[in-house]
Amino acid sequence: MAFRSMTGFGRSQGKVGPYDVALEVKSVNHRFSEFTVRLPREWAAFEEGLRSRLQSAVSRGRVDVFVNVADFAVTDAHIDVNWPLLDALLAVEQGLAARLGGASSRKPHATG
């Protein structure tokens, strides 16, 4: 599929697996083909495939593609917190901060 116009803007949002993804594409008239692709670091492996698809669809113009992962949706997550261990770690952190000259603003969680 080839684009007919060199100037345009599009935005779409949706779910890709457990991710909420926002995609923006901007294009402007340009003498040559120039592509900017911005993906989250975790998705860098997809950049080359995206670039090659852009090159096959756009013969000239500057195209900017921005992909943002807006939210990581965790469903049915259950986290067990070991409160005594967390309180002990926070107490150690406060002791280190006091010993090194800085007061920590965190206070151990009251259990029970």
VENDA-V744340 format. One record per backbone hydrogen bond with DSSP energy under -0.5 kcal/mol. CO is the residue of the C=O (numbers start at 1). NH is the residue of the N-H. If there is no record, write none. Layout:
co: [CO	CO]
nh: [NH	NH]
//
This chain:
co: [6	8	10	12	14	16	18	19	19	20	20	21	22	23	24	25	26	27	28	32	32	34	36	37	38	40	41	43	44	46	47	48	49	50	51	52	53	54	54	57	57	61	61	62	63	64	65	66	68	68	71	71	72	73	78	79	81	82	83	84	85	86	87	88	89	90	91	92	93	94	95	96	97	98	109]
nh: [8	27	25	23	21	19	73	16	21	70	71	14	68	12	66	10	64	8	62	34	61	63	65	39	67	43	44	46	47	50	51	52	53	54	55	56	57	57	58	3	59	34	63	28	36	26	38	24	22	70	20	73	74	75	80	81	83	86	87	88	89	90	91	92	93	94	95	96	97	98	99	100	102	101	111]
//
